[in-house]
Amino acid sequence: MPQHLAHLALLVRDYDEAISFFTEKMGFVLVEDTPLTPEKRWVRVRPPGGETCLLLARAATPEQQAFIGKQGGGRVFLFLHTDDFWRDYRAMQARGVHFIEAPRYEPYGTVAVFEDLYGNRWDLIEPAEGEDSSA
């Protein structure tokens, strides 16, 4: 089997508020929510039709809490590809996702930067014709 990224851990303050944001505002699917201990859950969400999941990891220590919303160091941290930029951009805006830039056209596709509920920056991208949509 070829290698692939299965999950990417994203630090969150609270499981339920993060699940709500990703499912209700971003339209992601809740794949799993399994209690492990009274304080810890295994929570995975992903875009509809996607394979790689975000593992929503509740920050358990002050050190981890300090990195909530800062995992990309102020840069775009995650890249969400779409087959229809304007459909998803408008839907996300209507559901209250905060875009910090206007959409723009780049050689690699149509893109706009938005923030998740903690301030992590994402790109919403529709790759240009001929660009590798899995890149």
N, C-alpha and C positions, 0 to 999 in steps of 0.2 A: 504494500500500500504506500502511495506517495505521502510525503509529509504535508501537513497543513496545520494552520492555527485553529485550534478547537475553541478556546475561550480566551478572553482578555479580561483580567480583573480590573474593575473600576471601583475605587474607594467611594463609599456613600456614607452619609450620616445616619440614615434610617432606611431599612429595607422597604417598608410600605410606601414611604413617600417616593422612593426611587422607582419602585414598580409602577406606581401611579403615573409618574412622569413619562417613563418609557413606553408604557402601554397606551395611556390616554392621549398624551401630547405628541409623541413620536410615532405612534401606531405600531410599535413593536409587539411581538408575541411573547407571552410569558411561557417559557419552555419548562421550567422546573422551579419549585419552591419547596424545598425539603428541610424540615427542622433537623439540625445536627446535635445541638445542645440547647438549653433554655435561652442562650444568648446568640447562638450562631445558626445561620441558615445557609443552604446552598441554593442560590437564586440565580437563574439564568434567563436572559431575554435576548431576542434577536429580531432583526428586521424580517418582515414576512418574506418567505422564500429564501432567506439567507441561511448560511451554514454556520458561520462563526458566531459564537454567543458572547455577550458581555456577562461576566460573572460579577454580580453586584455584591461587593465585599464590604460589610459594615466595618468602619474603622473602629478598632478595639483599644487602641492606646493613644495617648496624646500625640506621639510622633506620627502615627497614621492619620489622626484627625487633622493635623497641620497640613497634610497634603490633599485633603478633599478639595476638589475643584482646581487643583494646581498640578495635576499629574503631567501636563504637557509643558510646565514651566512658562505659561503665558502664550505658547504657540498653539497652533492647531494640533490637536492630539489624535483625533479620530476622523476617519474619512468615510462618509456614507455615500455609496454610489447608488444611482437611480437610473431607470430607463426613461423617466419623464420628469425632468427637473421642475417644470412649472406646476405640474399636478401636485408634486410632493411639497414644493415650496409654499404654494397657496394653502394646502391642507395643514401644514405645520404652523404656518402663520395664524390660520383661523383657530387652531387649537391652543394658541398662546406661546409657541416656541419663539424665543427672542433671537432674531437675526441681528448681528452687529454690523453687517455690511449689506449694501445693496447687491443684488445679483450682478455678475459680470461674465463676460465671455473671455476665455483664455484659449491659447492654442490646444490645451488638453481637454477643454470642455466648458460647460456652463457651471458656475460655482457661486456659492454664497456661504459665508461663515456665520455659524450660530453658536449659542451657548446652551449647555444642558442646565439642569436645575442648580448645579453647584458652581457653574462658571467655566467648566472645561470647554475648550473651543473645538468645534467640529467643522468640517467642510461637507456641505451637501453638493454632490457633483454628478452631473450627467456627462460621462466621457464623450469627447468629440468622436465623430466617425473615424474609424480606424484605430482609435486608442484602445489599449487593452483594459477592458472594464474590470478585470480582476487585479489590476496593478494598483 
